[in-house]
C-alpha cells in the first residue's frame, strides 16, 4: 500500500502553524498599503536598494488558485524609466504551513539595464518572543565521505554571523541546502532550490532579532533588451510544535507535493541491479552478459524492478570518462541497447541507462563538432545548457535515444564542478549570468524530457548526491545518495542524516549477512552481486530481500532518530519509521562492532499512548505486547548479543 494513497494531506495541518503562514502572506503580499510591504527579498538596481525603488514603480497584483493545494500570488513591478519588469511570485499551500517564492527580472526596454546586483531571494528577519537562543540545524551534503549527510547544530548567539554555501556549483556538494532554524517558541525550515552556487547567511543582532539572507552567491549584471532571468526558489515552513514533527511535515510535503509521480502515482520502493562491480563500468559488458545477469537474479527468485546499464555503453576507447559521443557502441552491442531493454521488459524488468551529457572530453562528437557549445579552456569542458542551440540538440538527441533504446529510467550523472566554467565565461558587467542561464537551461531540459515522457523517472546522481536541491528533486530522485557506498557504519550514518530531509533515496547493496545488508537498506536498493557465481548463499540473500520488502514501505512514513548521531564504531544507532495511518511501523537497531553493550532502551515516537501494540523482532519467535505509553515513556528494551549485530522490530496497533 502506498504511504500516500490512504493518508489525507490534512494530517500535518496544525492551526497555529497555518495561522503563521497566513499572517506571513498578509504581511508580504496582501497588506493594504501595497507599496510599502515588508518584502522578504532584496537587490540593488543602479546602485539603489530595492526597498526604496519599488515604492516608486508601477505595481500590478494577481492571485490565482492553481489547484486544491495551492494559491499563487504575484506582484509585478515595472520601472517606467528603464523598462525593467520585476516579478515576485509567491505560492502558499492550503494544507501545509509552507510558502515558497521566486523572483524574476525582464528587460522590456530597448537599451541595456543598469546593473542588477546582490540579489537575495530571501532577505528577512525573525524575532523570538521569549528568552533562549536561536539554534541552526543543518547538514553536510554528499562529498563522498562516510559522514555524508551528518547533522549539525550551530548556536547563533548575539553578534554571531554564520554563512554557509555549496562548493563548486553543485547544490549539495559540501552542504545540504535545507535548514531548520529553531527558537524557544518554534522555528522555521528554509530550503533553497537552486542547482547551482547558493549561499545563505544568518546574522544575529545584540538582542532578539535574526536576519537571514539567501540566494545565488554572486550576482552583478546588466540585462540586454528582451532578456529575462530568475532567482533561486525559496521555500519556508513554519512550525511551533517540535522539531522532529516539523521534519515529518516537511517529508510528507516532499512526498505529496514535490517528488515526481510516474503514472500519476507516488514513487514507491524499488529494486534494481547492475553489473558495474563485475564488468568495469560496462567496458566489458555486452548483450550476452547483461541478459545473463538479469536471468541470474530472476532464477534465484530476486525480482527486479530495473536492470541498470552503467557508464561505458558508448564508444570509449580511453575509458568510461570519455563522454561526449552519445551513441551505442555497436561492437559490443550490435543489436543496440534495445535488445537488452526489450529482453528485460519481457521478464517484467524495466531499464535504467546512465548518461552524463554535461561533461565533454576530447575526441568525442560534441568536442569535435560543436566547440562553440562548450565552456572552459581545460581538457574537460562543460556543455553550455544556457545555449539554446546546444539545449535543443540535446533534447532531441536524448529523446531519440530514450525512444529508440527503450529506456525506462533516465539516469543523470555530473562528475565535474561547473562553477569555474560559469564564472570564467562572465564579463565584469555580467557576473552570474552564465550560471543563471545554465540553471534555467538545465531545468528546462529536464522539464521537456518529462513532458515528452511523463511516466519516466529521472535519477539525479552528480558524483553521488551532489545535486539534491529542491528544484532538482521536483524533477528527479536520488537513486545513489552518495558515492561512498557499502561500508555499514557509513551507510547507517547516511540514512540517519538524509532521512530528515529527503524521503526517497537509494544506495548499493552487496551483502549477505544481516548486519551489513540491514545497514545498506534504502527505499531504493541497487544490487551489486556477481550472478556468475552459483556458490553464493542465495538462501540467505532471499531472506534479506524479504526483510527489505517488508521494511521499505515504512521508509516513506514519519522518521524519528532514536539515538544521537555518531560516526564511531563503539556505539549503538537506531531509528524508527512510523506509518501512523496504518498504526504500524519498524525500528531499525545497530550494535556496532566495538560496542561493549549488549542491550539498549529506546523511547519511541508518534504512537497512541492508550493503545496496545504487538511487537515482533525479526530474529526472535516471540511477540511482545506493550502500550504506546510504555513504548514512548519507559522505552523498548532491545538486546543484541552479536558484535556487530542488528535488529529489525515491527509494531502494529492492536485492533
DAUR-V800051 format. One record per backbone hydrogen bond with DSSP energy under -0.5 kcal/mol. CO is the residue of the C=O (numbers start at 1). NH is the residue of the N-H. E is the energy in kcal/mol with one decimal. If there is no record, write none. Layout:
# DAUR-V800051
co:CO nh:NH e:E
co:CO nh:NH e:E
This chain:
# DAUR-V800051
co:2 nh:6 e:-0.8
co:4 nh:7 e:-1.3
co:6 nh:8 e:-0.5
co:8 nh:11 e:-1.8
co:9 nh:12 e:-0.9
co:10 nh:13 e:-1.9
co:12 nh:14 e:-0.5
co:14 nh:18 e:-2.7
co:15 nh:19 e:-2.2
co:16 nh:20 e:-1.4
co:17 nh:21 e:-1.6
co:18 nh:22 e:-2.3
co:19 nh:23 e:-2.5
co:20 nh:24 e:-2.2
co:21 nh:25 e:-2.7
co:22 nh:26 e:-2.5
co:23 nh:27 e:-2.4
co:24 nh:28 e:-2.9
co:25 nh:29 e:-2.0
co:25 nh:30 e:-1.6
co:26 nh:31 e:-0.7
co:27 nh:38 e:-0.7
co:32 nh:34 e:-1.6
co:33 nh:36 e:-1.8
co:37 nh:39 e:-1.6
co:39 nh:41 e:-0.6
co:40 nh:123 e:-1.6
co:42 nh:120 e:-3.4
co:43 nh:50 e:-2.5
co:44 nh:117 e:-2.2
co:45 nh:48 e:-1.2
co:48 nh:45 e:-2.5
co:49 nh:52 e:-1.1
co:49 nh:53 e:-1.9
co:50 nh:54 e:-2.6
co:53 nh:56 e:-2.0
co:54 nh:57 e:-0.9
co:58 nh:78 e:-2.3
co:60 nh:76 e:-2.7
co:62 nh:74 e:-2.9
co:64 nh:66 e:-0.7
co:64 nh:72 e:-3.6
co:69 nh:94 e:-2.9
co:70 nh:66 e:-1.2
co:70 nh:67 e:-1.4
co:71 nh:92 e:-2.6
co:72 nh:64 e:-2.6
co:73 nh:90 e:-3.4
co:74 nh:62 e:-2.5
co:75 nh:77 e:-0.5
co:75 nh:88 e:-2.7
co:76 nh:60 e:-2.1
co:77 nh:86 e:-2.9
co:78 nh:58 e:-2.0
co:78 nh:80 e:-0.9
co:79 nh:83 e:-2.5
co:83 nh:108 e:-2.4
co:84 nh:79 e:-2.7
co:84 nh:86 e:-0.6
co:85 nh:106 e:-2.3
co:86 nh:77 e:-3.2
co:87 nh:89 e:-0.5
co:87 nh:104 e:-2.0
co:88 nh:75 e:-2.4
co:88 nh:90 e:-0.6
co:89 nh:102 e:-1.7
co:90 nh:73 e:-4.0
co:91 nh:100 e:-2.4
co:92 nh:71 e:-2.2
co:96 nh:98 e:-2.1
co:97 nh:238 e:-2.3
co:98 nh:93 e:-2.1
co:99 nh:236 e:-3.0
co:100 nh:91 e:-3.1
co:101 nh:234 e:-2.6
co:102 nh:89 e:-2.3
co:103 nh:231 e:-2.3
co:104 nh:87 e:-2.4
co:105 nh:229 e:-2.3
co:106 nh:85 e:-3.1
co:106 nh:108 e:-0.9
co:107 nh:226 e:-2.6
co:115 nh:46 e:-2.5
co:115 nh:47 e:-0.5
co:115 nh:117 e:-0.5
co:116 nh:221 e:-2.7
co:117 nh:44 e:-2.4
co:118 nh:120 e:-0.6
co:119 nh:121 e:-0.7
co:120 nh:42 e:-1.9
co:122 nh:214 e:-2.5
co:124 nh:212 e:-2.9
co:126 nh:210 e:-2.7
co:134 nh:156 e:-2.5
co:135 nh:137 e:-0.6
co:135 nh:182 e:-2.9
co:136 nh:138 e:-0.6
co:136 nh:154 e:-2.6
co:137 nh:180 e:-2.6
co:138 nh:152 e:-3.2
co:139 nh:176 e:-2.1
co:141 nh:149 e:-2.1
co:145 nh:148 e:-1.6
co:147 nh:150 e:-1.6
co:150 nh:140 e:-2.5
co:152 nh:138 e:-2.2
co:154 nh:136 e:-3.0
co:155 nh:157 e:-1.1
co:156 nh:134 e:-0.7
co:157 nh:160 e:-2.0
co:160 nh:204 e:-2.6
co:162 nh:202 e:-2.9
co:164 nh:200 e:-2.9
co:167 nh:170 e:-1.1
co:168 nh:419 e:-2.5
co:170 nh:173 e:-1.8
co:172 nh:142 e:-2.7
co:174 nh:141 e:-2.2
co:176 nh:178 e:-0.7
co:177 nh:192 e:-2.3
co:178 nh:139 e:-0.5
co:179 nh:181 e:-0.5
co:179 nh:190 e:-3.0
co:180 nh:137 e:-2.7
co:180 nh:182 e:-0.6
co:181 nh:188 e:-2.6
co:182 nh:135 e:-2.7
co:183 nh:186 e:-1.7
co:186 nh:183 e:-3.1
co:187 nh:239 e:-2.3
co:188 nh:181 e:-2.8
co:189 nh:237 e:-2.1
co:190 nh:179 e:-2.6
co:191 nh:193 e:-0.5
co:191 nh:235 e:-2.2
co:192 nh:194 e:-0.9
co:192 nh:470 e:-0.7
co:193 nh:233 e:-2.5
co:194 nh:196 e:-2.5
co:196 nh:198 e:-1.0
co:197 nh:217 e:-2.6
co:198 nh:166 e:-1.3
co:199 nh:215 e:-2.1
co:200 nh:164 e:-2.8
co:201 nh:203 e:-0.5
co:201 nh:213 e:-2.3
co:202 nh:162 e:-2.5
co:202 nh:204 e:-0.5
co:203 nh:211 e:-3.1
co:205 nh:159 e:-1.1
co:208 nh:128 e:-1.7
co:209 nh:205 e:-2.3
co:210 nh:126 e:-2.9
co:211 nh:203 e:-3.0
co:212 nh:124 e:-2.1
co:213 nh:201 e:-3.0
co:214 nh:122 e:-2.3
co:215 nh:199 e:-2.2
co:219 nh:118 e:-2.4
co:220 nh:431 e:-2.1
co:221 nh:116 e:-3.7
co:223 nh:113 e:-2.1
co:224 nh:227 e:-2.3
co:227 nh:107 e:-2.6
co:229 nh:105 e:-2.4
co:233 nh:193 e:-3.2
co:234 nh:101 e:-2.3
co:235 nh:191 e:-2.5
co:236 nh:99 e:-2.3
co:237 nh:189 e:-2.9
co:239 nh:187 e:-2.6
co:242 nh:246 e:-2.0
co:243 nh:247 e:-2.0
co:244 nh:248 e:-1.9
co:245 nh:249 e:-2.2
co:246 nh:250 e:-2.2
co:247 nh:251 e:-2.7
co:248 nh:252 e:-2.2
co:249 nh:253 e:-2.3
co:250 nh:254 e:-2.6
co:251 nh:255 e:-2.2
co:252 nh:256 e:-2.6
co:253 nh:257 e:-2.6
co:254 nh:258 e:-1.3
co:254 nh:259 e:-2.8
co:260 nh:267 e:-0.6
co:261 nh:264 e:-1.8
co:262 nh:265 e:-1.9
co:270 nh:525 e:-2.0
co:271 nh:305 e:-1.9
co:271 nh:306 e:-1.6
co:272 nh:527 e:-3.3
co:273 nh:308 e:-3.1
co:275 nh:278 e:-1.6
co:275 nh:279 e:-3.1
co:276 nh:281 e:-0.8
co:278 nh:280 e:-0.5
co:279 nh:282 e:-1.7
co:280 nh:283 e:-2.9
co:286 nh:290 e:-2.0
co:287 nh:291 e:-1.9
co:288 nh:292 e:-2.1
co:289 nh:293 e:-2.0
co:290 nh:294 e:-1.9
co:291 nh:295 e:-2.6
co:292 nh:296 e:-2.0
co:293 nh:297 e:-2.1
co:294 nh:298 e:-2.0
co:295 nh:299 e:-2.9
co:296 nh:300 e:-1.5
co:297 nh:302 e:-2.6
co:298 nh:301 e:-1.7
co:301 nh:303 e:-0.9
co:305 nh:350 e:-2.5
co:306 nh:273 e:-1.0
co:307 nh:309 e:-0.6
co:307 nh:352 e:-2.6
co:308 nh:275 e:-0.5
co:308 nh:310 e:-0.7
co:309 nh:354 e:-2.2
co:310 nh:313 e:-0.5
co:313 nh:329 e:-2.7
co:316 nh:319 e:-1.9
co:319 nh:322 e:-1.8
co:321 nh:323 e:-1.8
co:323 nh:361 e:-2.5
co:324 nh:326 e:-0.6
co:324 nh:366 e:-2.0
co:325 nh:327 e:-1.4
co:327 nh:315 e:-0.6
co:328 nh:330 e:-1.1
co:329 nh:332 e:-1.0
co:329 nh:333 e:-1.9
co:332 nh:287 e:-1.3
co:333 nh:336 e:-2.4
co:335 nh:339 e:-0.8
co:336 nh:339 e:-1.0
co:337 nh:340 e:-1.0
co:337 nh:341 e:-2.5
co:338 nh:342 e:-2.7
co:339 nh:343 e:-1.2
co:340 nh:344 e:-2.7
co:341 nh:345 e:-2.3
co:342 nh:346 e:-1.9
co:343 nh:347 e:-0.6
co:344 nh:347 e:-1.6
co:344 nh:349 e:-2.9
co:345 nh:348 e:-1.6
co:348 nh:350 e:-0.5
co:350 nh:307 e:-2.9
co:351 nh:408 e:-0.6
co:351 nh:409 e:-1.5
co:352 nh:309 e:-3.3
co:353 nh:411 e:-2.3
co:355 nh:413 e:-2.8
co:358 nh:383 e:-3.0
co:360 nh:381 e:-3.1
co:361 nh:364 e:-1.1
co:364 nh:368 e:-2.4
co:365 nh:369 e:-2.5
co:366 nh:370 e:-2.1
co:370 nh:373 e:-1.6
co:371 nh:374 e:-1.5
co:373 nh:384 e:-3.0
co:375 nh:382 e:-2.2
co:381 nh:360 e:-2.6
co:382 nh:375 e:-2.8
co:383 nh:385 e:-1.2
co:384 nh:387 e:-1.8
co:386 nh:388 e:-0.6
co:387 nh:391 e:-2.6
co:388 nh:392 e:-2.7
co:389 nh:393 e:-2.3
co:390 nh:394 e:-2.3
co:391 nh:395 e:-2.6
co:392 nh:396 e:-2.1
co:393 nh:397 e:-2.7
co:394 nh:398 e:-2.8
co:395 nh:399 e:-2.3
co:396 nh:400 e:-2.1
co:397 nh:401 e:-2.0
co:398 nh:402 e:-2.8
co:399 nh:403 e:-2.2
co:400 nh:404 e:-3.4
co:401 nh:405 e:-2.7
co:402 nh:406 e:-0.6
co:402 nh:407 e:-1.7
co:408 nh:457 e:-0.6
co:409 nh:353 e:-1.9
co:409 nh:411 e:-0.7
co:410 nh:459 e:-2.4
co:411 nh:355 e:-1.8
co:411 nh:413 e:-0.6
co:412 nh:461 e:-2.5
co:412 nh:462 e:-0.5
co:416 nh:418 e:-0.6
co:418 nh:422 e:-2.4
co:419 nh:423 e:-2.8
co:420 nh:424 e:-2.0
co:421 nh:425 e:-0.6
co:422 nh:425 e:-1.1
co:423 nh:426 e:-1.2
co:427 nh:430 e:-1.9
co:428 nh:431 e:-0.5
co:429 nh:222 e:-1.9
co:430 nh:433 e:-1.6
co:430 nh:434 e:-0.5
co:431 nh:220 e:-2.5
co:432 nh:436 e:-2.1
co:433 nh:437 e:-2.9
co:434 nh:438 e:-2.3
co:435 nh:439 e:-2.9
co:436 nh:440 e:-2.7
co:437 nh:441 e:-2.2
co:438 nh:442 e:-3.1
co:439 nh:443 e:-2.5
co:440 nh:444 e:-2.1
co:441 nh:445 e:-2.5
co:442 nh:446 e:-2.0
co:443 nh:447 e:-2.5
co:444 nh:448 e:-2.2
co:445 nh:449 e:-2.0
co:446 nh:450 e:-2.6
co:447 nh:451 e:-1.9
co:448 nh:452 e:-2.2
co:449 nh:453 e:-1.9
co:451 nh:454 e:-0.5
co:453 nh:456 e:-2.1
co:457 nh:410 e:-1.9
co:458 nh:460 e:-0.6
co:458 nh:477 e:-2.3
co:459 nh:412 e:-3.3
co:459 nh:461 e:-0.6
co:461 nh:465 e:-1.2
co:461 nh:466 e:-1.3
co:461 nh:467 e:-0.5
co:462 nh:466 e:-1.1
co:463 nh:483 e:-0.6
co:464 nh:483 e:-0.6
co:466 nh:172 e:-2.0
co:469 nh:473 e:-2.4
co:470 nh:474 e:-0.8
co:472 nh:475 e:-1.8
co:472 nh:476 e:-1.1
co:477 nh:460 e:-1.7
co:477 nh:479 e:-1.1
co:478 nh:506 e:-1.5
co:483 nh:485 e:-1.0
co:485 nh:487 e:-1.6
co:487 nh:491 e:-2.1
co:488 nh:492 e:-2.4
co:489 nh:493 e:-2.3
co:490 nh:494 e:-2.5
co:491 nh:495 e:-2.2
co:492 nh:496 e:-2.5
co:493 nh:497 e:-1.9
co:494 nh:498 e:-2.8
co:495 nh:499 e:-1.8
co:497 nh:500 e:-1.0
co:498 nh:501 e:-1.6
co:498 nh:502 e:-2.9
co:501 nh:503 e:-0.6
co:504 nh:478 e:-0.6
co:505 nh:524 e:-1.6
co:506 nh:481 e:-2.9
co:507 nh:526 e:-2.3
co:509 nh:528 e:-2.5
co:513 nh:517 e:-2.2
co:514 nh:518 e:-2.7
co:515 nh:519 e:-1.5
co:516 nh:520 e:-1.5
co:517 nh:521 e:-0.7
co:523 nh:270 e:-1.9
co:524 nh:507 e:-1.2
co:525 nh:272 e:-2.6
co:525 nh:527 e:-0.6
co:526 nh:509 e:-2.7
co:527 nh:274 e:-1.9
co:529 nh:531 e:-1.1
co:530 nh:533 e:-1.7
co:532 nh:534 e:-0.8
co:533 nh:536 e:-1.0
co:536 nh:538 e:-2.0
co:537 nh:541 e:-1.7
co:538 nh:542 e:-2.6
co:539 nh:543 e:-1.5
co:540 nh:544 e:-2.1
co:541 nh:545 e:-2.7
co:542 nh:546 e:-2.0
co:543 nh:547 e:-1.7
co:544 nh:548 e:-2.2
co:545 nh:549 e:-2.6
co:546 nh:550 e:-1.5
co:547 nh:551 e:-2.8
co:548 nh:552 e:-2.9
co:549 nh:553 e:-0.5
co:551 nh:554 e:-1.4
co:551 nh:555 e:-0.8
co:552 nh:555 e:-0.9
co:553 nh:556 e:-1.1
co:554 nh:557 e:-2.3
co:558 nh:578 e:-2.4
co:560 nh:576 e:-2.5
co:569 nh:594 e:-2.7
co:571 nh:592 e:-1.9
co:573 nh:590 e:-2.4
co:574 nh:562 e:-2.3
co:574 nh:563 e:-1.0
co:575 nh:588 e:-2.5
co:576 nh:560 e:-2.8
co:577 nh:586 e:-2.3
co:578 nh:558 e:-2.7
co:578 nh:580 e:-0.8
co:579 nh:582 e:-1.5
co:579 nh:583 e:-1.2
co:579 nh:584 e:-1.8
co:583 nh:653 e:-2.9
co:584 nh:579 e:-3.4
co:585 nh:651 e:-2.3
co:586 nh:577 e:-2.5
co:587 nh:589 e:-0.5
co:587 nh:649 e:-2.4
co:588 nh:575 e:-1.9
co:589 nh:647 e:-2.2
co:590 nh:573 e:-2.1
co:590 nh:592 e:-0.7
co:591 nh:644 e:-0.6
co:591 nh:645 e:-2.3
co:592 nh:595 e:-1.9
co:598 nh:640 e:-2.6
co:600 nh:638 e:-3.2
co:602 nh:604 e:-0.7
co:602 nh:636 e:-3.4
co:607 nh:609 e:-0.6
co:608 nh:611 e:-1.1
co:608 nh:628 e:-0.6
co:609 nh:629 e:-2.1
co:611 nh:628 e:-2.5
co:612 nh:654 e:-2.8
co:613 nh:615 e:-0.5
co:613 nh:626 e:-2.2
co:614 nh:652 e:-1.7
co:615 nh:624 e:-2.3
co:616 nh:618 e:-0.5
co:616 nh:650 e:-2.5
co:617 nh:620 e:-2.1
co:622 nh:617 e:-0.6
co:624 nh:615 e:-3.6
co:626 nh:613 e:-3.3
co:627 nh:631 e:-2.3
co:628 nh:632 e:-2.1
co:629 nh:633 e:-2.9
co:629 nh:634 e:-0.6
co:630 nh:634 e:-0.9
co:630 nh:635 e:-2.7
co:631 nh:604 e:-2.3
co:635 nh:637 e:-0.5
co:636 nh:602 e:-2.3
co:638 nh:600 e:-2.2
co:645 nh:591 e:-3.0
co:647 nh:589 e:-2.7
co:648 nh:618 e:-2.8
co:649 nh:587 e:-2.6
co:650 nh:616 e:-2.5
co:651 nh:585 e:-1.7
co:652 nh:614 e:-2.7
